[in-house]
């Protein structure tokens, strides 16, 4: 790293902090702090959602998976196939209820529909799982920053954590969204610059494709993932991916908080529409970067030797270190920082929002107290995440690899709780809690007893089905809910029809995009 590189990074960090300080002037209540007063533009929210998905692990992990990881390749694209269909469900079923109620924490809905224990338990599960995952993500990103900058691991963790905590605490959701827009621009510019350099070094598109094993260029693995030992089975991703994305974008606080910040239901739906259309091209950009740099790796023995066998995700940082000129190197490191912080800020803000709204705010007396408490809770969560990242050590590698599996354990039961509340008028709180526990227990049994016999994406389906069945059966054994527990929270057939009429153009567009994505993946799969 040269002085020019450090100046570029300092300029980026300075812009981020300055923007947050400027946005902090417009806050008076917790609603301003956590959902921007429900006044944030839909396109900025869409970019923020997209930026949250473009973590440092995406910038580094997807190219490495496509280019070098054994058994990897363009099969990564299968992760994206069900996203447009999931967006349709979230837009038609969940957004009208959750955004329509004007909540700040999605778990508020569970208390209005069921009872307070249901709300608190599921919120606590979110806080635990997201807090640990965020600490691990910070550690993993800091490892990369350490390689790129030469800073110590501790300094890298503290630098990224401190900057994120400061601008998140100052500016709240407005800072998260608008810095995400800035970070997304830096990230895309960095990917394009890095890919262009690799393209020229590798000798162009034909040379890049020729350098790779043809099997790595196949985007579809025609397998189901039930005892066939497939690493990336198509049908496992089709079935499990639909549930995973509905839960992630619809009822996970870290994502749903963006739609709650929209001006109205239609604006929230537009944000999801844009994200549903843009995520696949962004993933293709990452995959193309992987193919280009991977070709350089295969052609250049020095670069190949610089990538440790157990750390293939260092492919991009080593390429930047060896082939990117000064100044541009700083910009690309800033892009990695942008990717990391765009995920950290979202997780931090959502952890703070759920903690304040679900556990702290009922004990406060005024809006000004809630705003101050929100900032303090954000700082506390930031310190906890940094502390965990400092302590996680060698455990992080295995945990990072298992984060998606942990999500698959929980997302089916979590979605079942909201789905039963929205679609089943007889559903009761105690039955929902029993269903969530049963779904989680079923997934844990599958993971422990059957192991690789059932691909982990199927856990999303098993958890959902078991939780819904148990909730439905037990709810019929309990007294029906009071009418006050149904008003404004249960989606009926008429409301669903109205939602379809209002959103049919967006739905048709997403369905058409899903067909085009599938056609491209299948074409790559049979080449």
N, C-alpha and C positions, 0 to 999 in steps of 0.2 A: 504494500500500500504506500503510495506516494502522498506528498502534501496536497496535491491537486485532488486525489481521491478522497482524502479526509475532508477537504473543503466542500466537495460535492455532497458527501454524507451529512456534514454539519448544516449545509443549506437546507437539505431535505428535512432534517429533524427540526430545524428552526422554523421552517414554514408550518410544520405540523403543530408545534407548540403555540406559535403565534395565532394560527387559525382558531385553535381551541380557546385561547384566552379571549379572543374577540367574540366568539360565540357565547362565552360564559355570561356576557352582560345581559342576556335576554331570558334569564331564568328567575322564576318567582315561586314555583310550586314543584312538587314531585312529578307531576304530569309533564311539566316543561323539561325536567331533567331526564326522565326515562323514556318519554315518547314524543319529545319535541312539541308538546302542546297539541298533538295530533295535527300539525301543520306542515310537515315535511313533504316536499314534492315526490310524487310516485317514482319518477325516473331516478332520482338520487337514492331512494330506498332500494330500487332494483339493483343499482350498481353496488350499493352497500351489501346486499345479500350475496351478490356475485363475488365481491371482494372477500367476504368472510369464507367462502368456499376455496378461494385461491390462497391457501396458506403456504408457508414456507415448505411444508411437506409436499404440497402439490407442485410447486416450482421445482423442487428437487426430486421428489419421490416418483412422480409420473414419468419424467424423462428417463430416470434410471430403470424403472420397471419396463418401459417400452424398449430400452436399448440393451440392458445388461442382465437384469434379474433372471435367473434360470426359470424357465416356464412362463416368462412374461412376454410382452409384445403388445400389439394393438388390441388384444382382448380387453385391455383397460376400458375401451370404449363401451363395453357392455354395461359398465356401471351407469351410463347415462341414458340407456334406452327407455327406461320407464319414467324418466323425470317429467316429460310433458304430460303424460297421463296422470301422474300424481298431482301435478299442478291443477289439472282440471278438477279433480276431487277436492283439493284444498280450496280452490276458488269458489266452487258451487256449494260446498257443504260446511266447511269450517269457518272461512272468512266472514260470511254473513252473520254467523252467530257471535264469534269472538270479537271482531271489530265492531259489530253492531251494538254490543254491550258496553263498549268504551272502557274495557278493563286495561290495566297496566301489566299485571301478571296473568298469564293464561290460566293459572291455577285458581284464580278468583272464580272463574266459571264453575269449577268443581264444587265450591262452597255454595254458590247460588243454586246450582242444580241438585246437589246432594247434601253435603254437610261439611262442617269445618274439618273434622279428622281426615276426610278424603283429600281435601285441599292440602292440608299440612303434610301428610305423608308423601304424596306425589311430588310436592314442591321440595321436600327434604331429599327425596331420591334424586331429583334433578340437581340440587346443589352439590350433593356428594359426588355424583358421577361426573358432572361438568367441571367441578373444581379440581378433581384429581386429573382429569384428562387435560385441562388447560395447563396445569403445572408440568405435565409430561411434554406437552406441545412446546412450552417455553424452553424446556431443557433441550429438546431435539433441535429447535431453531437456533439456540445459542451455540450448539456444537458447530453448526454451519457458519455462524458469524465468527466464531473463534478461528476457523480455518481461513476464512476470507480476510479477516482483519489482523490476525496475529495477537489479538487481545486474549487474556486468560478466559477460561470458561466461566469463572465467577464474575468477572467484569462484564462478559457478554450477557449473562443472565440479568445482572443488575441494570445494565444500560437499557436493554430492551424493556424490562419490567418497569423501570422507573419512568421512562419516557411515556409508555402506555398508560401507567397509572396517573401521571400528571395530567395529560391531555384528556383522559377519560373523566377524571375527577372534576376538572375545570368545566368542561363543556357538555358532559352528559351525552345523551343520544344525538344531539345536533353535532357535537364534535365527532362522535363515532361515524355518523353517516357522511359528513362532509370530508373528514380525513380519509374515509374509505374511498371516496370519489378520487381524491388526490392520489392515494396509494394505488388504486386500480390503474390510473393513467401511468404512473411510474412503473408499475409491474408489467403492463403490456408493452411499454416502450423497451423495458429491459429484456423481455423475452424476444421481441422482434430483433433488437440489436444483437443479442447473443446468438440467435438462430441465423442471422445474416452472416455473421463472422464464421460460424460453423459450416454454413452452406458453401461459402467460398473456399474454405480450407479443405472440405471434403471433395470438391470438384463438381458440385451441382446435383440436381435431383436424381439423375440416372445413376451417378456414382454412389449416392447415398443409399438408394434402394438396392443396388448390386452388392453393397458391402454387407448387408444383413441376410441372415438365414431367412428363406421364404416363409418358413413356419412362423417367424416372429412378426411377419406382416399380415397374418390372418387375424381378423378382428372378431371372429366368432369361434368359440369352442363348443361344438355340438354335443353337449353333455347335460345331464340333469343334476349331478351333484349328490346323488343318493347312493353312496357306496361305490361309485365309479372312480374315485380318486382324482377327479378333475380339479385343477387349481382355480379355474375361472369358468365354471359351467354356465352356459347361456340360460337355461331354464331356472337355475337357482337365482340368477340375477333378475330375470323377468318377474318371477313370483315374489321373491323377497324384496327386490328393489322397489316395487310399487308400494309395499307397506312401509318400508324404511323411509322413503322420500315423503310420503303423506305424513308420517309421524314427525319427521325432522322439520319440514317446512310448516306444518300445521299446528303442532302442539308442543314442540320444543321451544322453551322460552328464548333461547339464544337466536333463533330464526324468526319465530312468530312475533317477537317484539317489533320487528320492522313493519309488519303489516298493521300492528296496533298503532304505530306512529303515523299512519297515512291519514289524510284528511277525511276520507270516508271509505265505505266498502268498495266502491268502484275504483278508487285510487289504489287501494290495497291489491285488488285483482289485477290492475295494470302492472304493478310492480312485480307480481308473480309471473305475469305473462312475459314480460321482458326477460326475466331471469330464466324462464323456461325455454325461451328462444336463444339466449346468448350463451348458456353454459356449455352446450355441445361444441360450438365453434371454439370456445376458450380451451376446452379439453383437447380438441384437435390441434390447437396451437402448441400446447404442452407436448403432445405426442410427436408432432413434427420436430420440435426442439430436441426431443429425445433421439429421434432417428438421425438428425443431423450431427449432434455431438457424438452419438454412438458410432457413426461412421468414422469420425475423426479418431475416436478411441481405437477402433479396429485397425486404422491405418497408421497410427502413431504409437510406437512401442513405449516411448517416454511417458506419454500421457497415460497409457494403459498401466504402466508400472506405478504411477503416482496414485492410483485409486486402490485403496486397501480392499482385500477380498471380502471382508465382512462389512464394509461401509460403501456399498455401491452408490448410495445417495450422495456421495461426495463427488460424483462425476461432474456435475455442473460447477461446483466451486473450484475444483482442480482445473477445469477448462478455463474458467475466468482468470484464475491465477496465472496460467501459462500462456494464454493466447490473446487476452483482451488488453488493449493499450491503456495507459494511465489516463485518468479522467473518466473514460467509459467504464473502467473497472469500478470506480467509485459509484457510478450510476447503477451498475448491476448489483453491487452490494446494497445500495439503497433500495433496489427492487426486492431483494431478498428480505430486507428489514420491513418493507412495505407489506409483503406477503405475510410475514409473521405477525406484525402488529395489527393487520386488518382482521385476523382471527382472534388475537388476544383481546383487543378492545371490545369486540362484540360479546365474547364470553364473560369478560369482567363486568360489563354493563348489565348483562342479563342476570348474572349471579347477584349483583347488587339489587336489581329491581325485584327479583323474587324474594330475597331476604327481607328487604324493607317492607314490601307490600304484604307479604304473607305472614311475617313474624314480628316486625318491629312497629310498623305504622299504627296498628290498633292501640298501641300504648302512648301515642303522641297526641298533643293537644292542638297543634296549629300547622298550617301549610309551611310556614317558615321553619318550624322544627323538622318537618318531614324532609325539606330540601337539605338542611344541614345534616340530618341523619343519613340521607342518601349518599352524600359526599363522604361522610365518615365510613359508612359501610363499604363504599367503593375502595377506599384506602385500605381498609382491613382485609378485604378480599385480595387486593393487589399484593399486600405483604404476605398473605398466606400462600398465594400462588408462587411468588418468588422464593419463599422459604422451601416449599415443596420441590421446586425445580432445583434448588441447591442441594437438597437431600436425596433426590431420587437416584443419582449416581448411575451405576451400571445396570440398575433395574430398568432404566428407561427404554432401552432398545427393545426388550421383549414386550414391555407394556405398550410402546408405540405400535408395534405390530399387532397387538391385540385390541387396540382402541375400537376399531370397527366391529370386532366380535362382541365387545362389551356393549356397544350400542345395539347390536342385534338382539342381545339378551333382553333389553329393556323396552325397545321401541314398540314391539307388538303389544305387550300389556298396557303400555302408556296410551297408545292409540285406542285400545279397547275401552279404556275409561271414558275418553271423550266421545268415541263413536256411540257407545251405549247411552251416554247422556243426551246426545243430539238426536239420535234416531229411535230410541226405545223409551216410550213414556212410562213404562213400568219399572225401569231401572232404579235401584235404590243404592244409597251410599255403602252400607255394609256389604252388599253383594258385589259392588265394584271393587272394594278392597280385597275381598276374598278372590275375586277373579284375577286381579293384578298379581296377587301372591301365587295363585295357582299357575298362571301363565309363566311367571318367572321361574317357579319350581320346575315346570315342564321343560323349560329351556336349559336350566342347569342340569337336569337329568340327561337331556340329549347330549349336552356338551361333555358330561363326565362319563356316561355309559357308552355312548355310541361313537363319540369322538369324530374322526374323519369320515365315518360312514354316512354322516349327514352334513353336507356343506353348510357353513355357518349362516349364509344368507337365508336359509330355510327357517332359521330360528325366528325370524320376523313373523313368518306365517304361523308357526306352531304357537308362539306366545299370544298372538292375536286371537286365534281360533279357540284355544283353551280358555283364555280370559273372557271372551264373549260368551261362550257356552256356560261357564260357571256363573257369570253375572246374570245371564238371562234366566237360568234355572232357579237360582237362589232368589232373584227378585220376585219371581212368581210365588214364592213361599212366604214373602213378607207383605205387609199391608201396602197398598198403592201409595205413591208420594202425594203430598198435599198439593192442591192447585197452585199455591204460591211458588212451589218448586219447579213449576213447568212454564210459567209465564215468561215469554221472551227468550227462552233458552232451548226449547225443543223445536227442531226443524220439522215442519209437516210437509205433506206432498205438495200443497199449494205453494208454499214458500220455495220449494225446490223447483217447481215449474216456473215461477217468476224469476228465479235466479238463472235458469236456463235461457229464458227469453231475453233477459238483460245482457247475458254474457255469451250468447250463442256464436257471435262472430269471433270472440277470443277463443272459445272452445274449439271451433272448427279450425282455426289457425294452428292451435297447439296439436290437434289430432293430425292435421296434415304434416306438420313438422315432425311428429313422431314417426309417421310413415316414411318420410324422407330419410330420417336418421337410421331407421331400421334397414331401409333399402341400401344405404351406403355401407352400413356394417356388414350386411349379408353379402354384398358385392365384394368387399374386401375379404370376407370369410371364405369365399369359394375360389379366389384367385390362386 
